[in-house]
């Protein structure tokens, strides 16, 4: 990931609704969620969520596919991993113990909580 891509991702994530949408998509997993269901989960109108999904898609953070009459959105895990790597690649200064707290064991354990608002 280069700096331009990271800036686009951070710009997209700097808005509350988009951050909430992406968190729901990450929880949903690779199968994704239909746009209408996302709108319900984040409690915004369909047109509002559509606008935010386009911004996340433009930044490369989500992808979309058609499933019958629905548009289904999924998190782009490779891009999210790249963004994390971009942030962490220089942090350690050859001292991995500095970065260890950022990669906590169990961070991917099953968690049934809804994302915080």
N, C-alpha and C positions, 0 to 999 in steps of 0.2 A: 504494500500500500504506500502511495506517495502522499505528500503533504496536501496536495489539492484534493485528493479523495477523502482524506481525514477531515479537512475543513468542511467539505460538502456534507459529510456524515454528521459532524457536530452541529452544523447549522440546522440540519433537518431535525436533530434530536433536541434542539434548544427550545422547542415549543411543547407545552404540557400535553396537549392532545396527542401529538405524534409520539411522544415518549410513551404514553399510556398504550397507544395502539401497538407500538413495537413490543412492549412488554407482554401484551396479550398474545401476539403472534409467536413470540419465543416460547411461551407456555404451551401454545397449541401444537407446537412441533412441526415437522416437515409437511404434514397433511394440510396445514393452514386453516383458515377460517374464511367463510364468505363475507363479503363486504357488509351486508346487512346485519349479520351477527356481530361483527366488530362494532358497528354503530350502536347496537343495543348495549354491548358490554361497556363501551366508554361513554354511553349516554349522550350521544350527539346525533344530529340528523344525518341521513344517508348522504346528502350532498356535502355536508361538512366533512364527514369521514372520507369521502371520495377525494376531496381536495387534499387532505392530509396524507392519504395513501399515495397519491401522485407524487407528492414531495418526497416521501420515503422511498418510493420507487426510483425517482430521479437521482437520489443520493446512493442508490445501489443497495439499500438496506432491506428491501422487500422485493419479491417477485410476484407476478400475478399470472393466473391461468384461468381459462374459461372452463366451467363445469356446467354443462347444459345452459341454463339462463343465468347462472350465478358467476360472479367474478370471485375467485378464491385467492386470497393473499397468503404468502408464506414469508417468514423471516429468511433472510439470506445469511445463513450461519457462517459461511466462509468470509463474507464481508465483515460481519461482527467480530469474528476471530481475528481478522486482519487489523481491525481498528484497535482491539485490545493489544495485539502484538506491537502495533505502531506506538502505542502509549508506553509499553513496557520495555521495548528493545534497548533503550539507553538508560533505564532507571537504575540498573544494578551496579554499574561501574565495576564490573567483575566481582561483585559481592552478592551472590544469589540470595543470601538471607534477607537482604533488604526487600526484595520483591516477593518473598515467600508468602507474606500475609495476603497479597493480592490474588493468590491462587490457592485459596483455602480448600482443604479436602472436604468433600461432601457438597461442594457448591452446585453440583448437578444432581444431587439426590432428589428423589420425588418429593415435591412440595405442593400441597393442594391449596395453599393460600392464594387468594386473589391478589394481583399487584396492588401496592399501596397507591392511594390517590393523593 
